[in-house]
Amino acid sequence: MTFEPAQVESFQELFNATKHLIRHFDGCERLELLRDVNETNVFFTYSWWQSEEHLNKYRFSPLFKEVWSKTKVKFCDKPQAWSLTSEVVA
């Protein structure tokens, strides 16, 4: 997610205020916020879900709709998202 530089602090406050709700959503096993070391207005959320069904329940939940509506207005570029599977277990 690429944010308007003036919106970075506001996004971080929003994330910190809601991360515990996302982490405790049914099926969420892990949630991290990562920041690009060079472009400090670029962030990634990294989350692990028990299944795609759990992720989709979150994506269509009132919680997601509320958080996303407050997040997307802070962007300066189109967001990207990927769903991945692990090919190697370490």
C-alpha positions as CSV (number, residue, x, y, z in Angstrom):
1,M,0.0,0.0,0.0
2,T,1.4,3.4,-1.0
3,F,0.2,6.2,1.1
4,E,0.2,10.0,0.7
5,P,3.2,10.9,2.8
6,A,1.1,13.2,4.9
7,Q,-1.2,10.2,5.7
8,V,1.4,7.8,7.0
9,E,1.1,8.7,10.6
10,S,-2.7,8.6,10.4
11,F,-2.6,5.1,8.8
12,Q,-0.2,3.9,11.5
13,E,-2.6,5.1,14.2
14,L,-5.5,3.4,12.5
15,F,-3.6,0.1,12.2
16,N,-2.5,0.2,15.8
17,A,-6.1,0.9,16.9
18,T,-7.5,-2.0,14.9
19,K,-4.7,-4.7,14.8
20,H,-6.0,-6.5,17.9
21,L,-9.4,-6.9,16.3
22,I,-8.0,-8.3,13.1
23,R,-5.6,-10.6,15.0
24,H,-8.5,-12.0,17.0
25,F,-10.8,-12.5,14.0
26,D,-11.7,-16.1,13.6
27,G,-9.0,-17.9,11.6
28,C,-6.3,-15.2,11.7
29,E,-3.1,-16.8,12.9
30,R,-0.7,-13.9,12.4
31,L,-0.7,-10.3,11.3
32,E,2.3,-8.0,10.7
33,L,2.8,-4.5,9.3
34,L,5.9,-4.2,7.2
35,R,7.4,-1.0,5.9
36,D,9.7,-0.5,2.9
37,V,13.1,0.6,4.0
38,N,13.6,3.1,1.2
39,E,10.1,4.3,0.4
40,T,8.8,5.0,3.9
41,N,5.3,5.6,2.7
42,V,5.0,2.0,1.4
43,F,3.5,-0.6,3.7
44,F,2.5,-4.2,3.5
45,T,0.2,-6.1,5.8
46,Y,1.2,-9.7,6.1
47,S,-1.3,-12.1,7.5
48,W,-1.7,-15.8,7.9
49,W,-5.2,-17.4,7.8
50,Q,-6.2,-20.9,8.6
51,S,-8.0,-21.2,5.3
52,E,-9.1,-19.1,2.3
53,E,-12.6,-19.4,3.8
54,H,-11.5,-17.7,7.0
55,L,-9.8,-15.0,4.9
56,N,-13.0,-14.5,2.9
57,K,-15.1,-14.2,6.0
58,Y,-12.8,-11.4,7.1
59,R,-12.9,-9.7,3.7
60,F,-16.7,-9.6,3.7
61,S,-17.0,-8.6,7.4
62,P,-18.1,-5.3,8.8
63,L,-14.7,-5.0,10.5
64,F,-12.9,-5.2,7.1
65,K,-15.3,-2.8,5.5
66,E,-14.8,-0.2,8.3
67,V,-11.0,-0.5,8.3
68,W,-10.7,-0.5,4.5
69,S,-12.9,2.5,4.0
70,K,-10.7,4.5,6.4
71,T,-7.5,3.1,4.8
72,K,-8.1,3.5,1.1
73,V,-8.7,7.3,1.3
74,K,-5.1,7.6,2.4
75,F,-3.5,6.0,-0.7
76,C,-1.6,7.8,-3.5
77,D,-1.4,4.7,-5.7
78,K,-3.5,1.6,-6.4
79,P,-3.1,-1.0,-3.7
80,Q,-2.1,-4.6,-4.6
81,A,-2.9,-7.8,-2.8
82,W,-1.8,-11.4,-3.2
83,S,-3.0,-14.7,-1.7
84,L,-0.1,-17.2,-1.4
85,T,0.6,-20.7,-0.4
86,S,3.8,-22.0,1.1
87,E,5.7,-24.5,-1.1
88,V,8.4,-25.3,1.4
89,V,7.9,-25.9,5.1
90,A,10.9,-24.7,7.1
